[in-house]
Amino acid sequence: MSAARPFRTLFVSDVHLGTKGCQADRLLDFLRYHEADTIYLVGDIVDGWQLRSSWYWPQAHNDVVQKILRQARKGVRVVYVPGNHDEFLRDYYGVHFGGVEVVEHALHVAADGRRYLIVHGDHFDLVVTQARWLALLGSRAYDLAVAVNRLFNALRRRLGFPYWSLSQWAKLKVKNAVNYIGEFERTLADAARHHAADGVVCGHIHHAAIRDDLGIRYVNCGDWVESCTAVVEHRDGQLEIVHWSDEMRKRGPIAAPPLGVAGQGSEIAA
């Protein structure tokens, strides 16, 4: 892959910049090889919960911010829909930061005429809205699981095995987790109907999916902590999940193109 692939729209969620589990280098690689007229940042891009307890901001995380801001300066429309982990931005609806629009939600009209409600999805999660302490505890437990999984996969790489996600396996095997995902998807589909939309694009649960069996199209972007997935809209309006870790394995190691000047500090919270 030698040149950026052009798309109409990119949808990215749950990057969790500011955490050790964030795979910022893979997101940078994805952004180098994908261009679009519009980029939607569908929440939890920056992890304010983690940054409040301990500061972690390596160069790769700063480079992601700078890459997005450069896209905005080049004329790409960048729309940021905050989630629960970057809820501090919810005080700035309607404000532009370096060309990035911060909005509560958005309605995206695809090339095929379908209307999509763009929301992070945490407002429809009863654990987040009714038991914040439990959501915070769950976030810490998830961070621990990611840390353990990172060590486990370092050993797998040395043995020549591909990445394997403990939490994704658990989500698909544990009955309560499967029920939670199913209920979340149905609730988001109902929200899209309430907005007279044909579909919904969301994040939050770190489980990429495109479903048409809910009476409405349900699209989840996934995450950049484990699955490294995003959703792209082709010029004809077709939506597709891109599994970037798989694409990188197929491509093999190559020299990364230069990022340009970085390290100027994050402009996203200016």
Steps between C-alpha positions, in 0.01 A plus 500: 500500500692806378238776491212613714165345413226762445167465679201723550495465879703346784344409836740445791412443866647388832864586441562573871799728455666540838491131590771238462259273318446746214655376175575848368772378263248282317247782480770728355575234242129474416468878460802512269337259258140622515373839383144629515289810451362462855635337814269427794667451838230297674599548864761385752779630279678645805467315832440777752415248773849350484682831454340639816647218710843475334653686207610289204553673165780354283604650166285260295186630676599857425568402138144367464360835615730692267411272207127565552554875534704503178212328321264774624740771380510332157123540469378164630187540709576353844204450736560398862210339692631462859444184702506430872881480527543837325187652655698814591444608138123496550531848645611621155221396264500730199862602548775438242848399621750537220225433246357203693125539566376379842134392490261304721395278212492521122283388211709373211350460153683229310554499126211255455263737682486309830495717812712387793481623858857540633528456879757346731238289677576543870174689556323172427712295744323471838826414676650832390188711559367341821809351672799716415710343778449160341597638159822642649575169671433315176734736315782421746433127468506530120833688514645218711372237256657693210834520685499124564397436143786720374755285684333182377508618140864606526574132568271392214688730259834349603356156426368616162130505588261786408333736748224350715258707708397368840224755549354449152497124561326553834240732345404234249507208746350634822121497485447825692746684276328370187161607638639844587632551147170387349298735721735789424462443126119490523492817710718689252282382212197641684683832545565518126130443430416778746716737290331380177835360387566189293786388720730581789880517522640468853785370713526451878489119534820426301324251275504581128189398310273582208153351540182531294280261698373751756256673267762768454872499419720478811869588457764490774852625428678273749812635670875568484591327825461142383318446171646800309191545286332791325205540266541653155239628257574435135406750230178308429388512865601143586632463856783262587687404817877521455700267727830685485710250699411237238586743218838575659581130532418443132709799396804404705750743653571809294661833569249755625475828309621805695248663730645847469556724796346366820541551869343845509252394767138398468271759341183300561440645846615853424 
